[in-house]
Amino acid sequence: LKKKLPQAFLELFHGEVEITYAAIPKIASLAEPLKTQVRDAFAGSLRTMWFVMLAISLVGFTTVLGMKQLEMHEETDDNWGLEEKKKVVDEEKDGKVLTL
């Protein structure tokens, strides 16, 4: 955004690092040629951001289209993970300290 803003507008902020939020309230009080230039700079920056986000969204959407559709299982395995739990319980009985 700073690259697109006119130098006359940047001088109003005396070298502040981040002027984006400080600049918005001052736009309404600017003289007409400078006001239009600043608005165009903000609009150009937002336009760039929209195109970047659109590209990321399209990549995500095309990735979803290429994914293989898998059916969900309707049954659960009640024994899943029991072997690990038994091992942890056995080690606690033996007095070993187990950190997870």
C-alpha positions in Angstrom: 0.0 0.0 0.0 2.8 2.4 0.8 4.2 2.0 -2.7 0.9 3.1 -4.2 0.1 6.0 -1.9 1.1 9.5 -3.1 4.2 11.0 -1.4 2.2 14.1 -0.3 -0.1 11.8 1.7 2.7 9.8 3.2 4.3 13.0 4.5 1.2 13.6 6.7 2.3 10.7 8.9 5.9 11.7 9.6 7.4 8.2 9.0 5.0 6.1 11.1 5.6 2.4 10.5 2.0 1.3 10.0 -0.2 4.0 8.6 -3.1 1.9 7.2 -5.4 2.4 10.1 -4.3 5.9 10.9 -4.9 7.0 7.3 -8.5 6.0 6.9 -10.0 8.7 9.1 -7.9 11.4 7.3 -9.1 10.5 3.8 -12.4 12.4 4.1 -10.6 15.7 4.9 -8.1 15.6 2.0 -8.3 17.9 -1.0 -9.8 16.4 -4.1 -6.9 15.3 -6.4 -5.1 13.8 -3.4 -8.3 12.2 -2.0 -8.9 10.3 -5.3 -5.3 9.2 -5.5 -5.4 7.8 -2.0 -8.7 6.0 -2.6 -7.4 4.5 -5.8 -4.3 3.2 -3.9 -6.5 1.6 -1.2 -8.8 0.1 -3.9 -5.8 -1.3 -5.8 -4.4 -2.9 -2.7 -7.7 -4.5 -1.8 -8.1 -5.6 -5.4 -4.7 -7.4 -5.2 -5.8 -9.0 -1.9 -9.1 -10.2 -3.5 -7.2 -11.8 -6.4 -4.8 -13.6 -4.1 -7.6 -14.9 -2.0 -9.5 -16.0 -5.1 -6.5 -17.9 -6.4 -6.1 -19.7 -3.0 -9.9 -20.5 -3.0 -9.8 -21.9 -6.5 -6.8 -24.1 -5.7 -8.7 -25.4 -2.7 -11.8 -26.0 -4.8 -10.0 -27.9 -7.5 -8.2 -30.0 -4.9 -11.6 -31.0 -3.5 -12.9 -32.0 -6.9 -9.9 -34.3 -7.4 -10.3 -36.1 -4.1 -11.5 -39.6 -4.0 -14.9 -40.0 -2.4 -14.8 -42.6 0.4 -17.9 -44.0 2.1 -18.1 -43.4 5.9 -18.1 -46.5 8.1 -21.2 -46.9 10.2 -19.7 -49.4 12.7 -17.1 -48.7 15.3 -14.4 -51.0 16.6 -14.8 -51.3 20.3 -11.4 -52.9 20.7 -9.5 -50.1 19.0 -6.8 -48.8 21.3 -7.3 -51.3 24.1 -3.9 -52.8 23.7 -2.2 -49.5 24.3 -4.4 -48.8 27.4 -3.6 -52.2 28.8 0.2 -51.5 28.4 -0.1 -48.2 30.2 -2.0 -49.8 33.1 0.6 -52.6 33.3 3.5 -50.2 33.4 1.8 -48.1 36.1 1.4 -51.3 38.2 5.0 -52.1 37.8 5.9 -48.7 39.2 7.4 -47.3 36.0 6.8 -43.6 35.3 5.2 -43.1 32.0 5.1 -39.7 30.3 2.7 -39.1 27.4 
